[in-house]
Structures are given as structure tokens and as C-alpha cells.
Amino acid sequence: MVQARITKLLNASLVELSKSKYASTIVMPAKKDIFGNWTKSHMCGDYCSKNKQTHLNKYAKPLLEEIFDALGQAKVFSTLNLKFSYC
């Protein structure tokens, strides 16, 4: 069943084979219909192993109170946007 679905998706160019370390496995859980009966299974990505490879943000976002305290009584605010060109 899985091989037939993968072949169909490959032939339609909707997926491609990958040997990447970020490729995920698939699972085939059963699905309920509108009446609550279990029907045929559907193909889903299993990203549990990929979630273990991700790194959490080590730096906490500053609290708004801390930002306002740092600004103090400032009257002028500015932002600087830079655009880099790699030509």
C-alpha cells in the first residue's frame, strides 16, 4: 500500500527521493469518517526524530517592561535597516 502511494506521488512529481539527514519517515494512521467509523489509512510524515535534532532558542526574549525601563524617558526612536547585496 505504501509503495503504491509513493510510486503514484513520484510519477506525479509531487515528491522526490532524498538521502538528506533531514528526510522524515512516514506513518500510516487510520482515519475516522464523519460517522466515527475507522476507514483506510492515510500517509503522514513522522517528525519526532527531526524535532529531537532542532535546537531550542538559548536566548530568552526580553520582557516589555525591561525594554521600556531601558528606554527611560527617550523622546526619539530610530530603526536602521540594512540591505546586503551579494553580487
Secondary structure, DSSP 8 states (H G I E B T S, - for coil): -HHHHHHHHHHTTS------TT--EEE--EEE-TTS-EEEE--EEE-HHHHHHS---SS----HHHHHHHHTT--------------
